[in-house]
Amino acid sequence: MSSTILLAFALMLVLEGLMPFIAPAAWRETFRRLIQFSDGQLRFVGLTSMLIGLILLMLFS
């Protein structure tokens, strides 16, 4: 179980590192826009990404 969690964490780090490596200017602009969001908007983005992740986990496992 713990090795699976570590593998998932490693994969997350690889995927998160792709955008700043491939397109650093677009990555920077995305974060510039996110800074302007209100707390409610950021929570909605976080909730949406968690729900999409859970749905994908249920579909592919």
C-alpha positions as CSV (number, residue, x, y, z in Angstrom):
1,M,0.0,0.0,0.0
2,S,2.7,2.5,0.9
3,S,4.7,1.8,-2.2
4,T,1.5,2.5,-4.3
5,I,1.1,5.9,-2.5
6,L,4.8,6.7,-3.2
7,L,4.4,5.8,-6.8
8,A,1.3,8.0,-7.1
9,F,3.1,10.9,-5.5
10,A,6.1,10.4,-7.8
11,L,3.8,10.4,-10.8
12,M,2.1,13.5,-9.6
13,L,5.4,15.3,-9.3
14,V,6.4,14.3,-12.8
15,L,3.1,15.5,-14.2
16,E,3.2,18.8,-12.2
17,G,6.7,19.4,-13.5
18,L,5.8,19.0,-17.2
19,M,4.1,22.4,-17.6
20,P,6.9,24.6,-16.1
21,F,9.5,22.6,-18.1
22,I,7.7,22.7,-21.5
23,A,6.0,26.1,-21.3
24,P,7.4,28.2,-18.5
25,A,5.8,31.4,-19.7
26,A,2.3,29.9,-20.0
27,W,2.8,28.3,-16.5
28,R,3.7,31.7,-15.0
29,E,0.8,33.4,-16.7
30,T,-1.6,30.8,-15.4
31,F,-0.4,31.4,-11.8
32,R,-0.7,35.2,-12.4
33,R,-4.4,34.7,-13.3
34,L,-5.0,32.3,-10.3
35,I,-3.6,34.9,-7.9
36,Q,-6.5,37.2,-8.9
37,F,-9.2,34.6,-8.1
38,S,-11.2,35.0,-4.9
39,D,-11.1,32.4,-2.2
40,G,-14.4,30.9,-3.4
41,Q,-13.2,30.6,-7.0
42,L,-10.0,28.9,-5.8
43,R,-12.0,26.5,-3.7
44,F,-14.2,25.7,-6.7
45,V,-11.2,25.0,-8.8
46,G,-9.8,22.7,-6.0
47,L,-13.0,20.9,-5.6
48,T,-13.5,20.4,-9.3
49,S,-10.0,19.0,-9.7
50,M,-10.5,16.6,-6.7
51,L,-13.8,15.4,-8.1
52,I,-12.3,14.8,-11.6
53,G,-9.4,12.9,-9.9
54,L,-11.8,10.7,-7.9
55,I,-13.9,10.0,-11.0
56,L,-10.7,9.0,-13.0
57,L,-9.6,6.8,-10.1
58,M,-13.0,5.0,-10.0
59,L,-13.0,4.6,-13.8
60,F,-9.5,3.2,-14.2
61,S,-9.1,1.1,-11.1
